[in-house]
Amino acid sequence: MHTTAPKALIVGAGIGGLSTAICLAQSGWRVQVCERAQEIREIGAGVQLSPNGMRVLAHMGVDLAGCEYAPQAIDIHYGTRWLSSMPLGAQARRRWGAPYVQVYRPDVIRALRERLQALSPEALQLGCEVVGYAQDADAAYAIDAEGQRHRGEVLVAADGVHSPLRQQMLGDAAAVYSGNVAWRSVVERAALQGEVKAGVWVGAGQHVVVTLLRGGALVNFVGVVEQSQWREEGWQLRGERSEALAAFGQWPLAREIVQCSDTLYCWALLHREPLPRWSDGRVVLLGDAAHPMLPSLAQGAVQAMEDAQSLAHHLAQHPTGGAVHQDAIARACTAYFAARHGRTARVQRESAANLSRFHRRGLAALATWGPLWAAQRVAPLWTQQQLLRRNDWLYSA
Ligand SMILES: Cc1cc2nc3c(=O)[nH]c(=O)nc-3n(C[C@H](O)[C@H](O)[C@H](O)COP(=O)(O)OP(=O)(O)OC[C@H]3O[C@@H](n4cnc5c(N)ncnc54)[C@H](O)[C@@H]3O)c2cc1C
């Protein structure tokens, strides 16, 4: 009988994979993270972490070390007209028990890596591309591009939207182009004139989100625009400034950011319908590999963190002091799916619905945004409470 703790293999060192490694290490598993990149150079973009994500970070003991920005509110505009603001700051903390923050993605990854390093110094294996998996009664195996097999009691596929492991498991088609491309850039706050506040600007067929990072020293721009054709997929593809100006130049702040951006990136937004299952025996999907979603609720990374905590919870229901029987692992993975699937499917649906709401035209836009504009003028406090209440299901869980 072996006495060492069982081992979890995790494929992918994104926010989902690193969070899973931390949560499992905290509950007594040995962990190995196989990441195909030779070095982790996380995309220079912002990410919003809502209170449900911040609670998972606290559970993991991850400290953002003051590099986050906690907006007091998010302003909502239709065209250039201010409609209302969703109050955050102290209200978010009071209502949902944790702050709502905006962070530079490399800072999140660094904080997660440092925490994992403290828990399990040897866990991260870079330059390890996993091309498939196998399993038997005793273990699961991640097969890398050199044909080497890495053994673990459970194998977590946190390998993103194009997950080759999901494809092996479900044999499904690629994620679908949503008909929208996203633009992004990050600029120094000091390069911009006037006031910069976190906000969303919606309009016919496009919208813009501006967030602040690193205590407000950096400004993050994301613009989404409908486009029938899409070019290659990938976070590092550059776009032409003139195209970004044509799409978003109607908004003065967006125009200014685009004009002073050194580099603008542009890529296709993909999504897929909820999957019928996330596991095959000892192999289980997590994060974008399981449920890619459009960014219009800012939840992809947060849901991946929730997945991580949930999976570790379900795997911890089984003894970790010896060999873990295949059925016990399979049952834990099924229980994790049962716990998470309904919620992530709802977030996928609501993200898509939010995107189409943001992009409404003509009378449909008037019917959507007119009541918010009117309510804010007649009953501002009530309106803001309504905006908060709309997010209770998401941020309180
Ligand atoms: C414009 C935009 C804005 C967004 N804003 C937000 C936001 O504000 N808040 C939020 O919560 N979410 C946001 N998201 C979503 C979020 O970025 C993703 O949902 C999240 O990063 C998914 O994390 P993941 O770990 O599942 O996958 P990924 O981040 O894709 O990580 C997958 C990892 O697996 C590695 N990998 C892939 N294949 C292999 C392989 N074969 N072998 C080994 N390693 C492999 C990759 O190199 C990568 O490191 C946004 C997304 C977009 C597009």
The ligand as a Gaussian input file, in Angstrom:
#p B3LYP/6-31G(d) Opt

LIG

0 1
 C      -11.779000      40.436000     -24.314000
 C      -11.832000      39.509000     -23.140000
 C      -11.970000      40.065000     -21.892000
 C      -12.106000      39.231000     -20.782000
 N      -12.311000      39.815000     -19.564000
 C      -12.532000      39.036000     -18.497000
 C      -12.791000      39.613000     -17.225000
 O      -12.804000      40.843000     -17.082000
 N      -13.041000      38.773000     -16.169000
 C      -13.018000      37.412000     -16.304000
 O      -13.256000      36.703000     -15.315000
 N      -12.759000      36.836000     -17.498000
 C      -12.511000      37.605000     -18.596000
 N      -12.252000      37.020000     -19.803000
 C      -12.222000      35.559000     -19.916000
 C      -10.926000      34.960000     -19.434000
 O       -9.833000      35.600000     -20.049000
 C      -10.869000      33.473000     -19.738000
 O      -12.118000      32.882000     -19.506000
 C       -9.843000      32.795000     -18.834000
 O       -8.572000      33.358000     -19.054000
 C       -9.818000      31.286000     -19.079000
 O       -8.818000      30.718000     -18.297000
 P       -8.355000      29.218000     -18.541000
 O       -7.258000      28.977000     -17.545000
 O       -9.517000      28.310000     -18.564000
 O       -7.768000      29.191000     -20.025000
 P       -6.532000      29.955000     -20.669000
 O       -6.306000      31.277000     -20.028000
 O       -6.745000      29.918000     -22.140000
 O       -5.275000      29.049000     -20.291000
 C       -5.015000      27.822000     -20.952000
 C       -3.556000      27.478000     -20.730000
 O       -3.330000      26.176000     -21.254000
 C       -2.146000      26.176000     -22.038000
 N       -2.309000      25.095000     -23.014000
 C       -3.162000      25.069000     -24.063000
 N       -3.056000      23.906000     -24.731000
 C       -2.113000      23.199000     -24.075000
 C       -1.554000      21.909000     -24.297000
 N       -1.948000      21.161000     -25.322000
 N       -0.610000      21.447000     -23.437000
 C       -0.202000      22.216000     -22.390000
 N       -0.685000      23.467000     -22.159000
 C       -1.632000      23.933000     -22.985000
 C       -2.104000      27.560000     -22.650000
 O       -0.791000      27.908000     -23.049000
 C       -2.589000      28.410000     -21.482000
 O       -1.554000      28.780000     -20.613000
 C      -12.084000      37.832000     -20.926000
 C      -11.884000      37.267000     -22.180000
 C      -11.783000      38.104000     -23.292000
 C      -11.628000      37.472000     -24.628000

